[in-house]
Amino acid sequence: MYRNLGNPALNVPEHWHYVSFGLSDLYGDNRVHEFTGTDGPSGFGFELTFRLKRETGESAPPTWPAELMQGLARYVFQSENTFCSGDHVSWHSPLDNSESRIQHMLLTEDPQMQPVQTPFGVVNFLQIVGVCTEELHAAQQWNGQGILELLRTVPVAGGLWLITDMRRGETIFEIDPHLQQERVDKGIETDGSNLSGVSAKCAWDDLSRPPEDDEDSRSICIGTQPRRLSGKDTEQIRETLRRGLEINSKPVLPPINAQRQNGLNYDRAPSRKDSLESESSAAIIPHELIRTRQLESVHLKFNQESGALIPLCLRGRLLHGRHFTYKSITGDTAITFVSTGVEGAFATEEHPYAAHGPWLQILLTEEFVERMLEDLEDLTSPEEFKLPKEYSWPEKKLKVSILPDAVFDNPLH
């Protein structure tokens, strides 16, 4: 934890600067991280930083940012999922446990600390930036980098070095109302959303066959051993989620194999919460033994927070020829919406609902997306929402239910 004098010439105020120590490889002897050579990433390839505005009369840095960073580091170590610039973290609580509106985080390159070549590999420095709920939602609907650029233009919201002020009481859109319409709304219309997947409370049912014939359709089977995604399928959806905030050069699902991005291997074992494998790796059936099945009718189930992202999925992703994945945080279930412009999907216009084990793909035409957006308009007004809520398109044989969290916390309900 350092006292940083800022840069008065650039209108950067004095602040506290926090730097993590240990997400990268400190030893090179395989004690903590696997040593992969000097040319690859050191450990996870990054350290976290945070810049907190120094309050008048403060002689020592507050310690709560260290606890926050440790929580993020614990997630990385447990899941072995890495962060990238432009990612967002939904925290749903004031970062310092106060009454602050700063309740979520975006990640970006630290403005002072450049990548370092160490004897054990390369280390990048990713800075945590505290943001309000409205700013997080804008990042989800558009992209993280765009919102970070807007924050840099508003001194009280971070300024050039994106310094977090926990006393900030206004969002950038309240400070400058033109930012929403002229920058964010226009960006969403032009670019769509770069968020391609979220961890969620979700489930799906195959309504086109009797419930007892449940071999391949669902991941949660009461009283039986659930089937699990193969390693190849897991990798495909995992890559989709990990690339959620990266610019899509073309609307194509990632190929079904391990990929290298920015020099990093993304083939580590994922966590139970945010990945596509169960905590137990037992009983993973070979890829060849899971058949892809076409379904006649499906029922999708989401909690309210996940359901509120459906309009984003439709407007920001599918209408731009892209895809969007919901991955269950409680099991292997995954639901991927795809547009007709996405290559590599096993759902087709002829068979728009298709399942591969517990992974469901739903192909929606542009015409149907527009209709769904009209029918789902009230999802964007959560204060007027009463659960459970059901939407149905009988001629499409599709049903969507928004259910209380308890339904997903206890599958027997």
C-alpha positions in Angstrom: 0.0 0.0 0.0 1.6 3.3 -1.1 0.9 7.0 -0.8 0.8 8.2 -4.4 1.3 12.0 -4.9 -0.6 11.9 -8.2 0.2 14.4 -10.9 -1.0 18.0 -10.4 -0.1 18.9 -14.0 -2.5 16.2 -15.3 -5.1 17.0 -12.6 -4.5 13.7 -10.9 -5.1 14.0 -7.1 -3.1 12.4 -4.3 -4.4 8.9 -3.5 -3.5 5.5 -2.0 -2.1 2.9 -4.4 -2.5 -0.8 -3.6 -0.6 -3.6 -5.5 -1.2 -7.3 -5.0 1.8 -9.7 -4.6 1.5 -13.4 -5.5 -0.9 -13.8 -8.4 2.2 -13.9 -10.4 5.0 -16.4 -9.8 7.3 -15.2 -7.1 9.6 -18.3 -6.9 9.7 -20.2 -10.1 10.0 -23.5 -8.3 6.5 -24.9 -8.8 5.6 -24.3 -5.1 2.6 -22.1 -5.9 2.5 -21.7 -9.7 3.5 -24.1 -12.5 6.7 -22.6 -14.0 6.1 -22.5 -17.8 9.2 -20.6 -18.9 10.2 -17.0 -19.3 8.2 -16.3 -22.4 4.8 -17.1 -21.1 2.7 -15.7 -18.2 4.2 -15.6 -14.8 1.7 -17.5 -12.6 -1.7 -16.2 -13.6 0.0 -13.5 -15.7 -1.2 -10.5 -13.7 -1.3 -8.6 -10.4 -4.2 -6.5 -9.2 -3.9 -2.8 -8.3 -6.4 -0.3 -6.9 -6.3 3.5 -6.5 -8.4 5.0 -3.7 -8.8 8.8 -3.2 -7.0 9.9 -0.1 -9.3 11.7 2.4 -8.1 15.0 4.0 -6.1 14.2 7.2 -5.7 10.5 6.4 -2.2 9.4 7.5 -2.4 5.7 6.7 -4.1 3.8 3.9 -7.5 2.1 4.8 -7.1 -1.7 4.8 -10.4 -2.7 3.3 -9.1 -2.6 -0.3 -6.6 -5.3 0.7 -9.4 -7.5 1.8 -11.3 -6.8 -1.4 -8.3 -7.7 -3.5 -7.8 -10.8 -1.4 -11.4 -11.9 -2.2 -10.8 -11.5 -5.9 -7.4 -13.3 -5.6 -9.1 -16.2 -3.8 -11.6 -16.5 -6.7 -8.7 -16.6 -9.2 -6.8 -19.3 -7.2 -9.9 -21.4 -6.6 -11.3 -21.2 -10.1 -8.0 -20.6 -12.0 -10.0 -18.2 -14.2 -8.1 -15.1 -15.0 -9.2 -11.4 -15.4 -8.7 -9.2 -18.5 -8.8 -5.5 -19.1 -12.5 -4.5 -19.7 -13.9 -7.3 -17.5 -16.5 -6.4 -14.9 -17.2 -7.8 -11.5 -20.8 -7.7 -10.1 -20.3 -7.2 -6.3 -23.8 -6.0 -5.3 -22.5 -4.4 -2.1 -20.5 -1.2 -1.2 -16.9 -2.1 -1.7 -16.0 -0.7 1.8 -19.1 -2.0 3.5 -20.5 1.5 3.9 -23.5 3.1 2.4 -21.6 4.0 -0.8 -23.1 3.8 -4.3 -19.8 2.3 -5.5 -20.8 -1.4 -5.4 -19.2 -3.0 -8.5 -15.9 -3.1 -10.3 -14.4 -2.7 -13.8 -10.9 -3.8 -14.6 -8.3 -2.0 -16.8 -4.6 -1.6 -17.3 -2.9 0.4 -14.5 -1.9 3.8 -16.0 1.5 3.8 -14.3 2.6 0.2 -14.1 3.6 -1.3 -17.4 4.0 -5.0 -18.1 7.1 -6.5 -16.6 9.3 -9.3 -17.9 10.5 -11.3 -14.9 12.7 -14.4 -14.8 9.5 -16.4 -14.4 7.4 -14.9 -17.2 5.4 -11.7 -18.0 3.3 -9.8 -15.5 0.6 -7.3 -16.4 -1.0 -5.0 -13.8 -4.8 -4.8 -13.8 -6.4 -1.9 -11.9 -9.7 -2.3 -10.1 -12.1 0.6 -10.7 -15.1 1.1 -8.4 -18.3 1.9 -10.2 -22.0 2.5 -9.5 -24.7 0.0 -10.5 -25.9 2.2 -13.4 -22.3 2.2 -14.8 -22.0 -1.5 -14.5 -25.3 -2.0 -16.4 -24.0 0.3 -19.1 -20.8 -1.7 -19.3 -22.8 -4.9 -19.7 -25.1 -3.5 -22.3 -22.2 -1.9 -24.3 -18.7 -2.7 -23.2 -16.3 -2.2 -20.3 -13.7 -0.3 -22.2 -16.2 2.3 -23.4 -17.4 3.0 -19.9 -13.9 3.2 -18.6 -13.1 5.9 -21.3 -16.2 7.9 -20.1 -15.0 7.6 -16.5 -11.6 9.0 -17.5 -13.3 12.2 -18.9 -15.1 12.9 -15.6 -12.6 14.0 -12.9 -14.9 13.3 -9.9 -15.7 9.8 -11.3 -12.0 8.7 -11.6 -10.3 11.0 -14.0 -7.2 10.1 -16.0 -5.9 7.5 -13.6 -9.4 6.2 -12.6 -9.1 6.8 -8.9 -12.0 5.4 -7.0 -13.8 7.9 -4.6 -16.1 5.9 -2.3 -17.9 9.2 -1.4 -19.0 9.8 -5.0 -22.7 10.2 -4.8 -23.6 10.6 -8.5 -23.1 8.4 -11.5 -21.4 9.8 -14.6 -24.9 9.9 -16.3 -26.2 12.1 -13.5 -23.1 14.3 -13.7 -23.4 14.6 -17.5 -26.8 13.4 -18.8 -25.6 13.6 -22.4 -23.2 10.7 -21.9 -26.1 8.2 -21.8 -27.8 9.2 -25.0 -24.8 10.5 -27.1 -22.2 7.9 -26.1 -23.7 4.8 -24.5 -27.0 4.4 -26.4 -25.3 5.3 -29.7 -22.6 2.8 -28.9 -25.0 0.0 -28.1 -26.9 0.7 -31.3 -23.7 0.7 -33.4 -21.6 -1.9 -31.6 -24.0 -4.1 -29.7 -22.8 -5.6 -26.4 -19.5 -7.3 -26.0 -20.8 -9.3 -23.0 -21.1 -12.9 -24.4 -21.9 -14.8 -21.3 -22.8 -14.7 -17.6 -22.9 -17.1 -14.7 -26.5 -17.3 -13.6 -29.3 -19.1 -11.8 -31.0 -20.9 -14.7 -32.4 -24.2 -15.8 -34.2 -25.7 -18.8 -36.7 -28.5 -19.4 -37.4 -30.5 -22.6 -41.2 -30.3 -23.0 -41.2 -32.4 -26.1 -40.9 -35.8 -24.3 -42.1 -37.4 -21.1 -40.2 -36.3 -18.0 -39.1 -39.8 -17.1 -37.2 -40.1 -20.4 -34.5 -37.7 -19.0 -31.2 -39.2 -20.2 -29.6 -36.2 -21.9 -31.8 -33.2 -21.5 -30.8 -31.8 -18.0 -27.9 -31.7 -15.7 -29.9 -32.0 -12.5 -31.6 -35.4 -12.1 -33.0 -36.1 -8.7 -32.0 -39.6 -7.5 -29.7 -40.3 -10.5 -26.1 -39.4 -11.4 -26.2 -36.3 -13.6 -24.5 -36.4 -16.9 -21.7 -33.9 -17.4 -20.3 -31.9 -20.4 -17.3 -33.4 -22.1 -14.0 -31.6 -21.9 -14.4 -30.4 -25.5 -17.9 -28.9 -24.9 -16.8 -27.4 -21.6 -13.9 -25.7 -23.3 -16.1 -24.2 -26.0 -18.6 -22.6 -23.6 -15.8 -21.6 -21.2 -14.0 -19.8 -24.0 -17.3 -18.0 -24.9 -17.7 -16.8 -21.3 -14.0 -15.8 -20.9 -14.1 -13.7 -24.0 -17.3 -11.9 -22.9 -15.8 -8.4 -22.9 -13.5 -8.8 -25.9 -14.3 -7.3 -29.3 -15.8 -9.9 -31.6 -14.2 -9.6 -35.0 -16.8 -11.9 -36.5 -19.9 -13.6 -35.2 -18.6 -17.1 -34.7 -18.7 -19.5 -31.7 -15.2 -20.5 -30.5 -13.9 -23.7 -32.0 -14.2 -26.8 -29.8 -10.6 -26.9 -28.6 -8.2 -25.2 -26.2 -7.2 -21.8 -27.5 -4.4 -19.4 -26.7 -5.3 -15.7 -26.3 -2.7 -13.0 -25.7 -0.1 -15.7 -25.1 -2.1 -17.3 -22.2 -3.4 -20.8 -22.1 -7.0 -21.0 -21.0 -7.1 -24.7 -20.4 -7.0 -24.7 -16.6 -9.6 -26.5 -14.6 -12.5 -24.1 -13.8 -14.4 -23.5 -10.6 -17.8 -24.8 -9.6 -19.2 -21.3 -9.5 -18.1 -19.7 -12.7 -17.1 -22.5 -15.0 -18.7 -25.3 -16.9 -17.6 -28.4 -14.9 -19.0 -29.7 -11.6 -16.9 -29.6 -8.5 -16.5 -33.3 -8.9 -14.9 -34.4 -12.2 -16.1 -38.0 -11.8 -18.4 -39.6 -14.4 -17.5 -37.3 -17.2 -18.7 -39.2 -20.2 -16.7 -39.2 -23.4 -17.6 -36.7 -26.1 -18.6 -39.3 -28.6 -21.2 -40.8 -26.2 -23.3 -37.7 -25.9 -25.6 -37.3 -28.8 -26.9 -34.0 -30.0 -30.6 -34.0 -29.8 -33.2 -31.8 -31.6 -36.0 -30.7 -29.3 -39.5 -29.7 -30.3 -40.4 -27.6 -27.3 -38.4 -26.1 -24.4 -39.1 -24.3 -21.1 -36.4 -21.8 -19.9 -36.1 -20.8 -16.2 -34.2 -17.8 -14.8 -34.1 -16.0 -11.6 -35.0 -12.3 -11.7 -31.4 -11.0 -12.0 -30.6 -13.4 -14.9 -34.0 -12.7 -16.6 -33.3 -9.0 -16.5 -30.4 -9.7 -18.9 -32.5 -11.3 -21.6 -33.3 -8.0 -23.3 -29.5 -7.3 -23.4 -28.9 -10.7 -24.9 -31.5 -10.1 -27.6 -30.9 -6.5 -28.4 -27.2 -6.2 -27.8 -26.1 -9.6 -29.0 -28.5 -11.5 -31.3 -29.6 -8.5 -33.3 -25.9 -7.9 -34.0 -25.4 -11.5 -35.3 -23.8 -12.8 -32.1 -24.4 -15.3 -29.3 -25.0 -15.2 -25.5 -24.5 -17.9 -22.9 -26.1 -18.4 -19.5 -24.0 -20.9 -17.4 -25.6 -22.2 -14.2 -23.7 -21.5 -11.0 -25.2 -24.6 -9.4 -24.6 -27.3 -12.0 -23.5 -28.1 -15.6 -26.5 -26.5 -17.2 -25.8 -24.0 -20.0 -28.2 -22.1 -22.3 -26.8 -20.4 -25.4 -28.9 -18.1 -27.5 -27.6 -17.9 -31.1 -28.6 -15.8 -34.1 -28.7 -17.0 -37.6 -25.4 -15.4 -38.3 -23.4 -17.4 -35.8 -21.3 -20.3 -37.3 -20.5 -23.5 -35.4 -23.8 -23.8 -33.6 -25.6 -27.1 -33.5 -29.0 -25.4 -33.4 -30.3 -24.6 -36.9 -33.3 -22.7 -38.4 -34.8 -26.1 -39.2 -34.2 -27.3 -35.7 -33.9 -24.2 -33.5 -33.7 -26.1 -30.2 -30.9 -28.5 -29.8 -29.2 -30.1 -26.8 -25.8 -31.6 -26.3 -26.0 -33.2 -22.8 -27.0 -30.4 -20.4 -26.0 -27.6 -22.9 -29.0 -26.2 -24.7 -28.7 -24.0 -27.8 -31.6 -21.8 -29.0 -31.5 -20.2 -32.5 -33.8 -17.2 -32.8 -34.5 -15.4 -36.1 -34.4 -11.6 -36.1 -38.1 -11.4 -36.6 -38.8 -13.5 -33.5 -36.2 -11.5 -31.5 -38.0 -8.3 -32.2 -41.3 -9.8 -31.1 -39.7 -11.2 -27.9 -38.3 -7.8 -27.1 -41.8 -6.3 -27.2 -43.2 -9.1 -25.0 -40.4 -8.9 -22.5 -40.4 -5.2 -22.1 -41.4 -5.3 -18.4 -38.2 -7.2 -17.5 -36.5 -3.8 -17.6 -38.7 -2.5 -14.7 -37.8 -4.8 -11.8 -39.6 -2.6 -9.2 -42.9 -3.4 -10.8 -42.1 -7.1 -11.1 -44.0 -9.9 -9.2 -42.7 -13.4 -9.2 -43.3 -16.0 -10.6 -43.7 -14.5 -14.1 -44.3 -16.6 -17.3 -43.9 -15.7 -21.0 -45.1 -18.1 -23.7 -44.9 -18.3 -27.5 -47.1 -21.4 -28.2 -46.5 -21.4 -32.0 -42.8 -21.4 -31.4 -43.1 -24.0 -28.6 -41.1 -21.8 -26.2 -41.8 -20.8 -22.7 -39.7 -18.6 -20.3 -40.3 -18.4 -16.6 -38.8 -15.9 -14.1 -38.7 -17.6 -10.7 -37.7 -16.8 -7.1 -34.1 -17.6 -6.2 -35.3 -20.3 -3.8 -36.3 -22.5 -6.8 -32.7 -22.7 -7.9 -31.2 -23.0 -4.5 -33.4 -26.0 -3.7 -34.1 -28.2 -6.9 -36.7 -30.1 -5.0 -39.1 -27.1 -5.1 
